Amino acid sequence: MPNEPSQFDIVILGGGMVGAAMACACRGRGWRIAVLDGAPPQRTWPAGEVDLRVSALSRASQRVLERLGAWPRMAELGVSVYREMHVWDAVGGASIHFDSAELGEPNLGHIVENRITRLALWELLEAADDVTLLCPASVDVLSIAEAGARIILADGTELDARLVVGADGRDSLVRTVLGIGTGGWGYDQRAIVCNVEPAHWHRETAWQRFLPTGPLAFLPLADGRCSIVWSADEARAEALLALDDAAFIGELEQAFEQRLGPILSIGPRAAFPLRLQYAKSYVRPRAALVGDAAHAIHPLAGQGVNLGFLDVAALVDALEHARSQQRDIGGLATLRRYERARRGDNLLMLAAMDAFKRAFGNRIPPLVAARNLGLFAADQVGPLKRAFMREALGLGDNLPTLARADQET
């Protein structure tokens, strides 16, 4: 006879940074949790090697990770602080400078390798008695109905769940099975990523220059190197990727105006396509989408994973509220509470980043003049700039519990 399905309260599809954070946030609350992922985290890497994929974690994300217990391990593995940010326009020359000291804050955030964040969260899950990690796992059948959800893995393992959380990325299986459509568009751009060693110290500052073909960011790393993210139109990206290291360095120095002096060395390059995408709904009975499954954003402000961590915190708030009211954690009323908390804010951020991308990618003289005037005004008007910094840092009042400044760590 076949084995009986394993019973879980919450099954999370996707054990990346956001999915692992969701599981960590749910542990210790009396729920039985399972996490499914296709590959385990990378556990070791050569000394001095920096992953190509990094994230600029906001203060709100740091609070979430501290309260989940992951931040000390992340700090041990390596996080890189940034205290200032310089942004300037390649066409008009206007600029804006953000300094954490203006808010009385120690920093603006941290640049952290994605593999470090994921590993620190994963280690917490491995020590949790109420979390089952199924990895590597491949989903053969996913059935989600009002009565409950069933997952059948390729090896025949069956799981029943009261709630399925789709943390399975931009091409989400959960979203597809639920029949939730997406809106959005491709940018016909690719983000080129690599690590470089500039001649001059980066001064714990994030640098970003808006070029007509896309923004170029230099993100400071603790050892003095910088992680670069160069978003470029397809033709430009193709040409840059075809260059040898010396020629690429020459193009990079010119694009960055050698703000940190010559580039002394460069690591391997990689590239990935850019698009804006949003799910037309975040929830159905028994299921909720978080992170890239719900929204994908242009990387120019580094907000992608920060939005995902806020999704996690808001969903946990909704689940805790349901339990306090003795309601079903997989019920639509419960999950709508999460959707109301996050979908509007996420759409506003997507729209803002899209507007930035389009405004700074335009060479029409009146628009160039307008955006330069806007940058100049934002830099000169202290209250406006401080409000912008507070929002980017995650110092606002309208935050879910795990992300709030007024909660004990």
ABEGO torsion letter per residue (X at the ends): XBBBBBBBABBBBEABAAAAAAAAAABGAGBBBBBBBABBBBABBBBGBBBABBBBBBAAAAAAAAAAGAAAAAAAAEBBBBABBBBBBAAAGBBBBBBAAAAGBABAEBBBBAAAAAAAAAAAAAABAABBBBOBBBBABBBBBAAEBBBBBAAGBBBBBABBBBAAEAABAAAAAAGBBBBEBBAGBBBBBBBBBBABBAGGBBBBBBBAAEBBBBBBBAAGBBBBBBBBBAAAAAAAAABBAAAAAAAAAAAAGGAAEBBABBBBBBBBBBBBBBBABABBBGBBBBEAAABBBBAAAGAAAAAAAAAAAAAAAAAAAAAAAGBBAABAAAAAAAAAAAAAAAAAAAAAAAAAAAAAABABAAAAAAAAAAAAAAAABAAAAAAAAAAAAGABABBBAAABAABBX
